[in-house]
Amino acid sequence: RLGRVSITRTHPQYFPLLVANTILGGGTSSRLFTNVREAKGYAYDARSVVQPMKDGGMFAAVTQVRNEVLKDALDIVIGELRRIGAETAAADEIATVKNYLSGTFVIRLETQESLAAQIAGTKLMGLPLEYLENYTANVRSVDAAQIRAAARAFMDAEDAAIVVVGDARALAPQLEGFGEVRIEKVPEAE
């Protein structure tokens, strides 16, 4: 897990970050899934998440790999984080993600229960009720330059912590090139 502090839903760059995150690791056609799972076969799942909360947020890129491919998998994850902040995403990639985000949002409003949950979440986050009305327009208004800017600002691997769980003897040597390595032993259950 590679993670860092991120932003709230009220931040002006939330929607560009949401689109960037979906391109990076938001499904089976995302860059992380395609490269870590499909191209290399290192993991069953590779994804990224943006978790906005009321007073802050978190961004994380997540996967589970075999000990022997940890360094290679991290190189791919960090490479994709750099790439999304440095290169312009293809127009068709952006359009596909916007369609996906808009479509899944509408689906989440289909029942009274899910609509009530969305309204409650909006109130809990301190968002105006227009947030729900403007969601798809906000997603669709994101452009390639905004995606790059949000990725550079909130997905930069240089400002992230990397957390790896496993056999420290096998994993620590692979992590040394990524920065200071601290080993935390998990207390045994009584």
Steps between C-alpha positions, in 0.01 A plus 500: 500500500636835396305782657494866583278774635251629246207740470135540591208502256472876536852554366500660152717217366282216630338416167828509302653274767201265480543468123879458535452232764254309284742506207781384727330227698123516488406175332600217272599733216708725726873541454596323825271202437614471140871517580533327838245225441447456128844576353720366783275260691637625831166528679135415480407859575670838465307819560507850636251678720416855597323518835382854565379570850358811661830649620754327279544199283722214397637374171639147473626262234444143615603154389609164642795328338736211561816583697729447203327761280449775759764736361385452141135560596590815695702625204189464282273673754741792547559520126127527437468769768773699329350444156150620586645825635742551212321385184168604352249219520352396167165658410331159468635391841361818659164462323466138609570590863257792495228273359576237765494749790180666375327168439589345834392818680156487338469130587575585866189723499254243362326397822355712777741338744807583292375854433445550874854372564642746247308790654613399850861475382473841338375652825764321711777632274363854524426516128213699351204301369588621149805274527291203387335697218836624371702181545495373142550852359802540729643167386443580134658847529842361602770543235837336442702786650292486820558125523878545474499783754292307754715191455820701553357668807330205672643175358871577510687193624775718645257620768359155572563233759544143387369231734584137431386209715692173489830333577737789578810295416374437148344841439728758664786460247256565212375819666835668568501689170166664583620687810547437870373158606349461845398156621208484742436167663133425552430388857389141525144435611459361846 
